[in-house]
């Protein structure tokens, strides 16, 4: 029967003619040397070009990896050998090796030797540890030397192929060949040694289209393979598969069985002539170089052929040799670390006559079945003696060691009991495989049919593409591995047997109630074993995990592909093997699996009873498992990680417990999370403590402002200022109505423009000192811009309504001088440009008058400072605006009238003046009517501790009448004259300046309107936001 090999194209890349290929043993790289003089390194997993070397303009016929040096070496038709570091792409060495084309290279497996052969009929040996000195020259061929290769079993010898029709075998240290093999009728192009077993064979391919297999001990040709239609260009014995690969200029690669020499497969990718074939130990893949590119093909399965019985004895096949190890031989004293290779002594059991593709212990471990090459043999596990044999494509054990089945052909399955044929199943469909276990599974490309072992009756047909079937020990669970997912089913033996016996509930697909889907894994399992009711499995991403029901837990991430062998309950370890035969172990405690199984079945109390048997180190993982299943109370009992316990306490609403855990951890993140949870739960006490511990100033601001707690706001402002959180400090001062302290925060932060605007609106008496600070700061970057800033103390005429604003401030704060004295030090320090801004801000806040609501201050000062709205409107207004709200100046009389009506006042001075500019008229009008009114009575917040704090509001708030207007403030005649001169009259200097420019009063109307900051837009480019006309100041 033909060798069953799954063939899959892994990589294909079109390029110029590829003369040589090589595969890196550890990296997913293909090295390709091209006829155009380039060398490429391709990643065959990602399909990407990794490295590119422009070697020469002539063909590069050969290239090899030297992994232990991280080198790439190549030979070209320019007769030079070049060595590159394939990581840095630096050239390590270049030298002229021959006097003609270099045909091939061979790297010694252990010594620092490189062999080169050439059309100059010479073979040379180079030692790179001696500076690439030529240590030996081998002469003997009479034509081009096309190929050289070291003997893997004896690296001190090598073979060469030449167009003189001979193959010669040489020994390092001798200039003459050991012997010559003759038999080809034309030139020999390639040669390779057999790597497996004890057979001393080598193969050669020639232009006579023949491949010959030689015994180099007897020097006899033992086989000639004829099948190609053109010259043979490549031969090679695969190191992992029983295959002899041959490539030809007919464009095909043929795979011959290395034992029977039967043609197994022929590959043709339609890329013209084949020039090279490469392989590497530890991989089933081969690389092929064609005229039009290179291809990588994967042959057969990656997983090793191995099996472990319930006692820990492992048997595996290495080619045709059978080897065994005993895990229990390590003893209890050996400390096994997860993922580390176990130091096991390997014992040879013997050899198999066929190449094993299936190897499995019987359920009781007494027998081992080996299947391959269309035959099966059952051996005794201890003595490795034949018990039974026969022809079979597939083999499957039942859950009874005395029963097994074979697939004799695609339509015939035979069942044996006690090693005698008991029943033959003739299938009405074509089967491609069988699987053992509690039921016999017959697989087709799109379905699997489970049959009863006793009579062959169909139990259930499941339409799904299945690649592997894994039964649990008791037969209650089965895992079906598909191409994209793994499904876990529960099998009800009682329901199936009862339905089959009664005939009820049985249709053409069997018993519908026999199987029930209980879980799904979103990726296919490369190997799997059952541990109780838990399925342990590996994946193609090298992950080791286990699934209980629908819950998947990762055990480890391996650094290479691993395949599970089995589980030993006594050791609590899961064992796996890699392709090289290294056995590793991982801890998987059976009590943990049973705990999870009971939880999934809803038996939480039963799971609690298992906790004493579970090591405490596993409790944290169990707690997270319980949390994921929604059992928070049980998870809180089991959890040992403080962070997890804290999260569970929050989830359960146990704020006091969470506070205690947060205090133990001292984590600001934990306190912050507790504060948010307590705030959501309405526990303001815990929320306040948590926010204080977490220094959550924003949260504290929210709490204090919501509770109208002035003392808390004061404390918060001080703490925030100390920590540099000036935004929170500013907001706290603002909410308390402490304008001076808020102004100090802006100054301490260096926000001088904002501080100037704030002072202009709410504290005009301090605007001058702020501008001085602003000028000093701005002068460092732009002195001209600093000079352009107008100080209201020096140029009050540029700030309309300035005297009214000061009067309003005086009415609110008392003596304005007090406020000026508070900031006097600040102004003086700013002029020296060496002040401590933070200290100034704090002193300003500390020395302020009793706090008055910022909204009330803005109402009085903002209204009094406007040239249109005077103190009369402020006195008549029914309450203060919101904090920071400013009254806009209106050029449209209708807008002003509407706003006046909204505040219950009249828009005085607008009658019969439609179309005129009110700001210009008011700018030079008599300011007395505006200064005659006093600001309204202010609404001061209740003192801390009064009954107004924290009380619940009445259902309907009583109507409070607006306070009566305060008596108008009358100015003395001399004060009126002084104010009039400041607002309306021109100073002598100004009159002289106008006369010099040839202007009169009427010409002033063309300079535009002045805004509330005193900006004279008519000044053009010399004016800024603070209204200084630099042209008026430059003289």
PEZISUL-V467508 format. One record per helix or strand of 2 or more residues. SS is the DSSP state (hx for helix, st for strand). FROM is the first residue (numbers start at 0). LEN is the number of residues. If there is no record, write none. Layout:
SS_FROM_LEN, SS_FROM_LEN
This chain:
st_6_8, st_17_6, st_28_6, st_37_6, st_47_7, st_59_7, hx_66_3, st_70_6, st_79_6, st_90_6, st_101_6, st_112_6, st_121_6, hx_127_3, st_132_7, st_144_7, st_153_9, st_165_6, st_178_4, st_187_6, st_200_6, st_209_6, st_219_7, st_231_6, st_242_6, st_252_5, st_262_5, st_273_6, st_284_6, st_292_7, st_305_3, st_312_6, st_320_6, hx_326_4, st_346_5, st_357_4, st_366_6, st_374_6, st_385_6, st_393_5, st_402_5, st_411_6, st_419_7, st_432_3, st_439_5, st_446_5, st_457_5, st_467_4, st_476_5, st_485_6, hx_492_10, st_505_2, st_509_2, hx_511_3, st_514_7, st_524_7, st_533_6, st_542_6, st_550_7, st_562_6, st_572_5, st_582_5, hx_589_11, hx_603_6, hx_610_3, hx_615_13, hx_631_7, hx_641_11, hx_654_11, hx_667_14, hx_683_11, hx_696_11, hx_709_13, hx_725_11, hx_738_10, hx_751_11, hx_763_16, hx_782_5, hx_795_3, hx_801_12, hx_815_17, hx_836_10, hx_853_12, hx_870_6, hx_892_10, hx_917_6, hx_927_4, hx_972_11, hx_987_10, hx_1001_6, hx_1016_6, hx_1029_4
